[in-house]
């Protein structure tokens, strides 16, 4: 099984609510995203149809891990 992300498989799983961004995000931290080449972007759409808490906040990750371990 390949873990590489292509435009085709990314679009297969993402909801087509808006026109696709010209990049595929592969990492998120706070209000920032990174693409496959390591270029950094500000995530202006992070609150649309998701939580508005940002990406991978350490306190949120810890709370989720604690809850999942119960």
SULWOVEN-V902065 format. One line per field, one symbol per residue. ss: DSSP state (H for helix, E for strand, - for the rest). A space follows every 10 residues. Layout:
ss: ???
This chain:
ss: ------HHHH HHH------- ----EEEEEE -EEEE----E EE-------- ----E--HHH HHHHHHHH--
